[in-house]
Amino acid sequence: MADLVRLSELPVGGQATIREFVGAKSAALRLREMGMLVGTGLTFVRKAPLGDPLEIKVRGYRLTLRKTEAETIMVEPAE
């Protein structure tokens, strides 16, 4: 198993699998309600010019997250 990194640290175009949520439980609940479950694959599509927000592709749709939200998601990068 590869080392876990924060979603916000994944390079643009990178693919990963969600492994855990850290931090505020209310934020993690909201993210899970949007389909971001442990074991779900995602692709980091792009980030805004100033670095916030971030766009990811998960479960066939595109989702925009604030950088602070992305920092609460630990992912395992695909090799």
Buried (B, 14 or more C-beta within 10 A) or exposed (E): EEEBBBBBBBEEEBBBBBBEBEEEEEBBEEBBEEEBEEEBBBBBBEBEEEEBBBBBBBEEEEBEBEBEBBBBBBBBBEE
